[in-house]
Amino acid sequence: MRRSTTVVIVTTLIASILIAAPASAEKTKKFKKASQTSSLLALCKDTKAVGHSPMRLPVPSIKRPHVNKIITFKTNCGEIQIAADGVNAPLTVISMSYLANKGYFDNSPCHRITTSGIFVLQCGDPTASGSGGPAWQVPDENLPTGTGNIYPAGSVAMANSGANTNGSQFFIVYDDNSRLGPNYTLWGKVTKGLDIVKAVAALGSDNSNPAGGGVPNQAITIERASAR
């Protein structure tokens, strides 16, 4: 009888541990993610960058052959590197590379982050208002096709105000669950620094943008850009 009671107690204890394990694992996962976010954001330097008038540059020349590029954005929170698809989005990559090497993006705050339904960090507007851009517009290129997850995490695409109105503003998708229509030129893939974008997103925004999201609570600024 005594032994039987012990078995029941031990069995009950094992069962309770097994039931509790998933919750404990989830808690550990969340703690680890929060720790990683804190560690990344601890690297962010203070930034004094503010919206300013964009450089007025002549239209870039179009030269062949069209080639892939590496565009690097050095931010106050670390380096974000993009593999730019100059084969499938040649005009866009020529324009963005030109702007990067001319200093157009330098000291420009990323002005919007969204954390519901659409998960993107939007940058590339020196005015930080969401309405700035260069003196030209690039036609749409490499629009995604198919259904489902057409902008996977790491995708880099152009923001626009309608068909064929691409300027300098772009967005980085940081979550696979973004509900975006096939209306945005896909021109690159983040190869370094997506964790920075996710860490900034984890702190949310001031929700000041009527279209969703707003200015990141953790300021992130393109300090310098280059293309090669």
LOSETI-206075 format. One record per residue: x, y, z of N, C-alpha, C in turn; residue in three letters. Coordinates in steps of 0.1 Angstrom, whole numbers, plus 5000, padded with zeros to 4 digits. Layout:
! residues N
XYZXYZXYZALA/...
//
This chain:
! residues 228
500849885000500050005000500950135000MET/501950125008502850245009503550264996ARG/504050154990504750164977503850224966ARG/502650174966501650214956501350364957SER/501250414970501050554972502250634966THR/503450584969504650654964504650664949THR/504350554942504250554928503250654922VAL/502150664929501150764925501650904926VAL/502350924937502851064940503951094929ILE/504851004927505951024917505351044903VAL/504350954900503750964886503051104885THR/502351144895501651274894502751394893THR/503851374900504851484900505451484886LEU/505751374880506351364866505351424856ILE/504051394858503051444849503051604849ALA/503051654862503051794863504251864857SER/505351804859506651854853506451864837ILE/505951754832505851744817504851844812LEU/503751874820502851974815503352114817ILE/504152134827504752264829505852304820ALA/506552194814507752224806507552314795ALA/506452304786506252394775506152534779PRO/505452564790505252704794506652754798ALA/507452674805508752714810509652744798SER/509552654788510452674776510052804768ALA/508752834768508252954761508753074769GLU/508653064782509153174790510653204788LYS/511353094787512853104785513153164771THR/512353124761512453174748512253324747LYS/511153374754510853514754511953594761LYS/512453534772513453604780514753614772PHE/515053504764516253514756516153614745LYS/514953624739514653714728514753864734LYS/514153884745514254014752515654054755ALA/516453954759517953984762518654014750SER/518353944739519053974726518754114721GLN/517454144722516954284718517654384726THR/517754364739518454464748519854484744SER/520554364741521954374738522154444725SER/521354424715521454494702521254644704LEU/520254674711519854814712520854894721LEU/521554814730522554884738523754934729ALA/523854884717524854924708524455054701LEU/523155084701522755214694523355334701CYS/523955414692524455544697523355644696LYS/523455754704522555864703522755924690ASP/521655974684521656044671521056174672THR/521656274666521056404665520556434651LYS/520456334643519956354629518456394629ALA/518156494621516756534620516456544605VAL/515156554602514756574588515356704582GLY/515756694569516456804563516156804548HIS/516356914541516156914527517056824520SER/516456744510517356644503518256714493PRO/519356644490520356694480519556704467MET/519856804459519356814446520356764436ARG/520156644431521156584422520656564408LEU/521456564398521056544384520656394383PRO/519856364373519356234370520556144367VAL/520656024373521855934370521755884356PRO/522955854350522955794337522755644338SER/522255584328521955444328523055374319ILE/523755284326524855224318524655074319LYS/525055004308525054864308526454814309ARG/526754684313525754584317525154614330PRO/523854564332523254584346523854474355HIS/524254514366524954424376524354434390VAL/524654324397524254334411525154414419ASN/524654474430525454564439525354524453LYS/526254564461526054554476525954704481ILE/524854724488524554854493524654844509ILE/525454934515525654924529525155054535THR/524255034545523755154553524355134567PHE/525255234571525855234584524855324593LYS/524255254602523355324611523855344625THR/523255424633523655444647523455314655ASN/522755214650522555094657523354974651CYS/524155004641524954904634524754904619GLY/525454804613525454804598524354714592GLU/523654774582522754694575523254684561ILE/523354564556523854534543522854474534GLN/522754514521521754464512522354424499ILE/522054294495522354244482521354294472ALA/521754394464520854464455520854384441ALA/519654354437519354284425519354374412ASP/520554394407520654484396520254424383GLY/520054294383519654224370518154234368VAL/517354204379515954214378515354344381ASN/516054434387515554564390516654664387ALA/517154674375518354754371518254904373PRO/517054954369516955104370516855144385LEU/516155064393516055094407517455084414THR/518254984411519554964417520555074412VAL/520455104400521255214395520955344403ILE/519655374404519255494412519655494426SER/519455374433519755364447521255374450MET/521955304441523455304442524055444441SER/523455514431523855654428523655744440TYR/522455734446522055814457522955784469LEU/523255654471524055614482525455664481ALA/526055664469527455704468527555854467ASN/526455924465526456074464526256134478LYS/525956054488525656104502524256144504GLY/523356104495521956154496521356104509TYR/521655974513520955914525521655954538PHE/522856014537523556034550522856124560ASP/522956074572522256154584520756164582ASN/520156064577518756064575518055964584SER/517056014592516355924601515455824594PRO/515355704598514355614593513055664600CYS/512055694592510955774597509655684601HIS/509655554598508455484601508755334604ARG/508155284614508155134616506655094619ILE/506354974613504954924615505154784622THR/504154764631504254634639502954564640THR/502054584631500754514631500254504616SER/500054374612499654354598500754364588GLY/501454474588502554494580503754524589ILE/504854454586506054454595507254504587PHE/507454634587508454694579509154814586VAL/510354844583511054964587511255044574LEU/510755164574510855254562511855364564GLN/512755374554513855474554513955534541CYS/515055624539515355674526514855814523GLY/514155874533513656014531514356104539ASP/515256184534516056284542515156374550PRO/513956414545513056504552512456434564THR/512456304565511856224576510356254577ALA/509756294566508356324566507456224559SER/508156134551507456044543507056094530GLY/507456214526507056274514508256324505SER/509456304511510656354503511156254493GLY/511956304484512556214474513356294464GLY/514056224455514956294445514156364434PRO/514856424425514256494414513756404402ALA/513656274405513256184394512456064400TRP/511755994392511055874397511355764388GLN/511455644393511855524386510555434384VAL/510455384372509255294370509355164378PRO/508255104380508154974387508954874380ASP/509654784388510354674383510254554392GLU/510354434387510454314395509354304406ASN/508054334402506954324411506754174414LEU/506454144426506354004430505053944423PRO/505153814421504053744415503653624425THR/502553564422502153454430501253494442GLY/501053404451500253434463501053394476THR/500453434487501053394500502153494504GLY/503253444508504353524514505253584503ASN/504753684497505453734485506553834489ILE/506553884501507653964507508153904519TYR/508953794518509453724530510453824538PRO/510653784551511553864559512853884553ALA/513354004553514654034547514454104533GLY/513254094528513054164515513154314516SER/513754374506513854524505513154564493VAL/512254654494511354704483511254854484ALA/510754914473510555054472509255094477MET/509155204485507855264489507455354478ALA/506155374476505655454465504355524469ASN/503955604460502655674462501755634450SER/501955524444501255474432502155414422GLY/501655364411502455304401503555394395ALA/504755344394505855414388506255544394ASN/506155544408506555664415507655644425THR/508555554421509655514431510655624431ASN/511055664443512055774444513255714452GLY/513355754465514455714474513955634486SER/512655634489512155574501512055424498GLN/512555344508512455204507512055144520PHE/511655014520511354954533511954814534PHE/512254774546512854644549511754564557ILE/511454444551510454364557511254274568VAL/510754274580511454204591510654084596TYR/509454054590508553944595507953884583ASP/507853744583507253674571505753704570ASP/505053754580503653764580503153904575ASN/503953974567503454104563502454094551SER/501354164553500254154543500454274533ARG/501154254523501454354513500954314499LEU/500454404492500054364478501254364469GLY/501154314457502254304447502554434440PRO/502654544448502754674441504054744444ASN/505054674449506254734453507454674447TYR/508354744441509554694434510454624444THR/510654504442511554424450512954444444LEU/513854494452515254524446516354474454TRP/516054404466517254354474516854264485GLY/517854214491517654124503518754154513LYS/518254164526519154204537520054074539VAL/521354104539522353994542523054014555THR/522854134561523454154574522554264581LYS/522254244593521554354601520054344602GLY/519454234598518054214600517754204614LEU/518654154622518454144637518354284643ASP/518954384637518954524642517454574639ILE/516954554628515654594624514554534634VAL/514754404636513854334645513854394659LYS/515054424664515254484677514554624678ALA/514754704668514154834668512554814668VAL/512154724660510654694659510054654672ALA/510854574680510354524693510054634703ALA/510554754701510254864709509154954704LEU/508654914692507454984687507655124682GLY/506555204680506555334675505655424683SER/505655554678504755654685503355644679ASP/503155554669501855544663501255674657ASN/502155754652501755884647501355884632SER/501555774625501255764611499855714608ASN/498955794602497555754599497455624592PRO/498555594584498555464576498955344584ALA/499455374596499855264605501355284609GLY/501555244622502955264627503255414630GLY/504555444630504955574632506455584634GLY/506955694640508355704642508855604652VAL/509955534649510455434659510755494672PRO/510355424683510655464696512155464699ASN/512855364693514355364692514755424679GLN/515255544680515655614668516755534661ALA/516555524647517555464639517855554627ILE/519055584625519455684615520455624605THR/520355644592521355614583522455724584ILE/523555684590524655784591525455794578GLU/525655684572526355694559525955574550ARG/525955594537525555484528526655474517ALA/526755354512527755334501527255214493SER/527655214480527355104471528655064464ALA/528754934461529854884454529454764445ARG/
//
